[in-house]
Amino acid sequence: MAFERRHIEEPTDAAGYLDRGNRYSRNGVYHKAIEDYTKALEFEPELADAYYNRGCSWYEVDKLDDSITDLTRAIELDPLADHYYGQRAIVYIFSDKPDLAQADEDICQELRIRAQEG
């Protein structure tokens, strides 16, 4: 894959690894993205976005249990991020856990309504 072969400057902090992980993920290089999100978490263990993004990447490589674990941690760190629940609901559907998926969809919808109401 051309993107993977191109040199990308080595990050020096959590934000740098998160950004490079996002670029890998956007280009479908999920294993590299997972590595970078893991590095970001070494710098900043409470970085909810890194757990969320790594959870999304785990989903893309069909590691559903790992995805659920990371998405759950992201939710623990930022329980008002509605898209975290939405993504975990998708993973629950593919994990044959429709009741948990529905519960997350309900929370996601409730958070979106609250946000619109201001």
C-alpha positions as CSV (number, residue, x, y, z in Angstrom):
1,M,0.0,0.0,0.0
2,A,1.5,3.3,-1.1
3,F,0.4,5.2,2.1
4,E,2.2,2.7,4.3
5,R,5.5,2.9,2.3
6,R,5.6,6.7,2.4
7,H,7.7,8.0,5.2
8,I,5.8,9.7,8.0
9,E,7.6,11.7,10.6
10,E,7.9,9.9,14.0
11,P,5.6,11.5,16.6
12,T,6.9,12.7,19.9
13,D,3.7,13.0,22.0
14,A,0.2,11.6,22.3
15,A,-1.3,14.2,19.9
16,G,1.2,13.2,17.3
17,Y,0.6,9.5,17.6
18,L,-3.2,10.1,17.6
19,D,-2.9,12.2,14.4
20,R,-0.8,9.7,12.6
21,G,-3.0,6.9,13.8
22,N,-6.0,8.7,12.3
23,R,-4.2,9.1,9.0
24,Y,-3.4,5.4,9.0
25,S,-7.0,4.5,9.8
26,R,-8.4,6.8,7.1
27,N,-6.2,5.0,4.6
28,G,-7.2,1.5,5.8
29,V,-3.9,0.7,7.5
30,Y,-5.6,-0.4,10.6
31,H,-2.7,-2.4,12.2
32,K,-0.4,0.6,12.1
33,A,-3.3,2.8,13.4
34,I,-3.7,0.5,16.4
35,E,0.0,0.7,17.1
36,D,-0.1,4.5,17.0
37,Y,-3.2,4.7,19.2
38,T,-1.4,2.4,21.7
39,K,1.6,4.6,21.7
40,A,-0.6,7.7,22.3
41,L,-2.1,5.9,25.3
42,E,1.4,5.3,26.7
43,F,1.9,9.1,26.7
44,E,-1.6,9.9,27.9
45,P,-3.5,6.9,29.5
46,E,-6.7,8.8,29.9
47,L,-7.1,9.9,26.2
48,A,-10.6,8.9,25.4
49,D,-10.2,9.6,21.7
50,A,-7.3,7.2,21.4
51,Y,-9.4,4.4,23.0
52,Y,-12.3,5.3,20.7
53,N,-10.2,5.3,17.6
54,R,-8.4,2.2,18.5
55,G,-11.7,0.5,19.2
56,C,-12.9,1.5,15.7
57,S,-9.7,0.1,14.2
58,W,-10.1,-3.2,16.2
59,Y,-13.6,-3.4,14.7
60,E,-12.2,-3.0,11.2
61,V,-9.8,-5.9,11.7
62,D,-12.6,-8.1,13.2
63,K,-11.3,-8.1,16.7
64,L,-14.7,-7.4,18.2
65,D,-13.9,-8.2,21.9
66,D,-10.9,-5.8,21.8
67,S,-13.1,-3.2,20.1
68,I,-15.7,-3.4,22.8
69,T,-13.1,-3.2,25.5
70,D,-11.6,0.0,24.1
71,L,-15.0,1.6,23.3
72,T,-16.1,0.8,26.9
73,R,-13.0,2.5,28.2
74,A,-13.6,5.5,26.0
75,I,-17.2,5.8,27.4
76,E,-15.9,5.5,31.0
77,L,-13.5,8.4,30.3
78,D,-16.1,10.5,28.4
79,P,-19.6,9.3,29.1
80,L,-21.2,12.3,27.2
81,A,-19.7,11.4,23.8
82,D,-22.7,10.1,22.0
83,H,-20.7,8.7,19.0
84,Y,-18.8,6.4,21.4
85,Y,-22.1,4.7,22.3
86,G,-23.2,4.6,18.6
87,Q,-20.0,2.8,17.6
88,R,-20.2,0.3,20.4
89,A,-23.8,-0.4,19.4
90,I,-22.5,-1.4,15.9
91,V,-19.9,-3.7,17.4
92,Y,-22.5,-5.2,19.7
93,I,-24.7,-6.0,16.7
94,F,-21.9,-7.8,14.9
95,S,-21.1,-9.6,18.2
96,D,-24.7,-10.9,18.3
97,K,-25.6,-8.9,21.4
98,P,-28.7,-7.0,20.2
99,D,-29.9,-6.1,23.7
100,L,-26.7,-4.3,24.5
101,A,-26.7,-2.7,21.0
102,Q,-30.2,-1.3,21.6
103,A,-29.2,0.0,25.1
104,D,-26.3,1.9,23.6
105,E,-28.5,3.2,20.7
106,D,-31.0,4.5,23.3
107,I,-28.2,6.3,25.3
108,C,-26.8,7.7,22.1
109,Q,-30.1,9.1,21.0
110,E,-30.8,10.5,24.5
111,L,-27.5,12.3,24.5
112,R,-28.1,13.7,21.1
113,I,-31.5,15.0,22.1
114,R,-30.0,16.6,25.2
115,A,-27.3,18.3,23.1
116,Q,-29.9,19.7,20.8
117,E,-32.0,21.1,23.7
118,G,-28.9,22.8,24.9
